[in-house]
Amino acid sequence: MTFRTPLRLGSLAAGILIAVAVHAQPVFDAPANGFKGKLSARSENPVAGGKAEIIGSDFVPGQKVELLRGDTVLTAAPLTVDGNGQFKTELAIPADAVPGQHPLVARASSPAAAAVTTLRVSPQLALSGQDRFSSSSNKLVQGLYQSAYSAASDAVFVTSAVGRPPVTQSQLLKVDPASLQVVKAITPAKVPGGKGDSVFAVYGVGVDDANGNVWVTNTRQDTVAVYRQSDLSLVRQFDVGSVPHARDVVVDSVHGKVFASATGEDHLSVFDARTLEPLDAITLASGVDDGKFVPMSLVLDEQAGKLFTVSIGTPEAAVIDVASGKVDKVIALGNASSASGVAYDATRGRLFVASQGSDNVLIVDVATGTVLHDVPVGAGALNVAFDPVAGLAYVSNRGAGTVTVLDPDGKVVGNLAGGTFPNHVRADGKGNVFAVNKSKGAEDPEGDRITRIALRQP
């Protein structure tokens, strides 16, 4: 009798195990053969406590999907893939999320599959230091992109382009640096054979004070153009395809050369500033295995004859000798994801690199190639400019809506409100920095503005 109960319990347990074995889902059930599902995370300002949109595409219609970070399931209930193989959901980012790149997994079932993406959680800096800076602002036109100051003309040249191709609304502006009022504005010519009323939309801008010109990049048409500073009359429109996805352009008046970054390619296009004829391109070889150095922003040290650029495709910066057109060195940056902005402190020999993907600015000793400081500045650190008068770097953080001001040792001396989508900053060499931002639309009061910022004198 004393053994009957254990025996009955043992028999019952065995029966349960047999039943479970009969009805349980196989651990390795039918997989989604040939699965091509993609996962992406989108947010303009993905900070802790904020939200991100998670999008799945090319999944199998009818699949059930759970989102995971590590072992934690982030979805309250499984998501169902629609008939087009897509799903979309809004994910709340926990308030205690640590800034950085977080792997996010979409675990699908029936049939089984998985996809991985990176959810970026950006640092969030409080506004600070407003009392240390003076600023004046003026609303210009929609679609502001970049600016460049000309000492010869005492004018700020500003580019604007609205929307995606075919771009029909674009202007090159000549702005008074004191009043910030538009002195002259022109619309570029229509693209021969272009779609609709598309024009040679202007994006990047650089000034040539030696020849009285202003250069612009026509990113959508893969080319560049030259205008007169005095009246913005067209000097030369280069053929479509001259500079693939042209982004930045800078002019070295000392050596009479113009450089344009061919973003998406591995080279800089070069032109003679006087004759406007193309010169030999400068190829940028990456030091990363199977990597491609894809140039973005450009900054020039005319006195030293050095040109600097950063790669959005690899965590690298390059130093180029202007006279010879040779690459002096390629510097490994480490924590630079989608680097796009670059500025240079010639006095200290320090390079400032702003990276959209890692939301930071790296301060690099150019002579040794050493990263001295890694400074979190806010979501979407897009561009950076160095003011040699105050010895400060200004960073436009597109996602965060701020302009962060750093000293050469990486200390944040100000985090200023930048309006909607701060896009670009440019120093005039006289202690002023001009910041331009984009907008959410023509009626956005905080968008499409040019702002002049300067450190207050004690």
C-alpha positions, 0 to 999 in steps of 0.5 A: 500500500505504501508504494501504490500512491507513488506508482499511481503518480508516476503512471500519471506523470508518464501519461502527461509527458506522452500527451505533451509529446504528442501535441507539442509544437516541434522545436524545429518546425517548418522554416520560411525557406528563402525568407527575405524579411527586413526590419527597420527602426525609425525615429527623428529623436529616438531618446529614452522615454520616446517612441520609435516606429518599427517596420517589417517588409518582405515577411510572409503574409499571415506570420505572427511576429514578436519583437525582442531586445535580448530575452525580453519580449517588447510586444504585448501581443504578436503582430500579424503580417499583412497580405503585402508581407508588411507590419508596422508598430510603434515601440515605446523606448523605456525611460531607463534605456541606455544610449547606444545601438541596440539589437532588435529582433523580430521573431516570426512563426508559422513559418519560422524566421527572424530578422534583426535591426538596430534601434538607436537610443540617442543621448538627450542633453538639456538646454544650457548656456543660452546666456553665454551666447548672442543670436539673431534669426530670420526666416528665409525660404523653404528647404534651407540646406547650407550656407557659406560666408564670403569675406570679399562680398561680405555676404552669406550665400545660402542654398535651398531645395524642397522635396524629393526628385523631381525638385521644382523649388530651389533657390540660391540666396545672397544674404546680408550677414548683419540684417540676415535679409535676402539681398538677391535670390535666383532660381536655377535653370530647368534641367534639359529633358528633366521630369516635369519642371525640375531644376538644377536644385542647389545643396552644398555651397562654397565661395571663391573670393579670388575669382568672385564666384560661388560654387554649388552642388546639384546633388540630384543631378550629380553635378556642380555649378558656378555663379557670380557672387555679385549678382548670382548670374550663372557662370557655368552649369556642369553637365549632369553626371559630372560629380556623382551625388555631389554633396559638399564643395570647398574652394582653395584660393591659394592653389586655385582648386575646387573640391567636391565630394562624390558621396556614394563613390570613393573619390573627390572631384577636382576643378581648376578654380580659374578655368573651371576645367576638371582636374584629376580626381582624388581617390580615397582608399579605405583601411577597413577590410572590404570597406569603401571610403565614402566622402561627406563633408569637407573642410580646408586649412588653406594656410597649411594646404590640407583638406579634410573629409570623413567617410559615411561608409566607414569610421574614417577620416582622411587628410589630403595634401592640396598641392599634390592631390595625394592622401597624406593619411587615413585616420581610424575613428572607432566610434563613428557611425555614419560620420557626416560633419567635419571641422578643423582647429588649425591652432591645436591640430584637432579634427572634429567629426560629427556622426549621425548614427552614433550621435557624437562628436569625436575630437581627433589629434591629426598628427597622431591619429588619436581620438582624444574625446568622444562627446555625446551631443544629441540625435542626428549630429549632422554637421560641425563648424569651428570658430577660431576666434572663440575656439569653439565648435558648433554642432547641428543635431538634426534629430534633437533640434539643438546646436551643441557648442564644445571647447577643444577638450570636449567640454559642452559649454552650451546646448542651444535650441536650434529650431526644427531640423538643424541642418548646417553650421558655418563659421565666418572667421570673425567670431560668428557662426551661421546656422540654417535649419529645415522645416516641417512645412512652409507654415512651420514658424521654427523652420527655414531660418538662418541664425547668427550665433556668437559667444558674448564678450565678457 
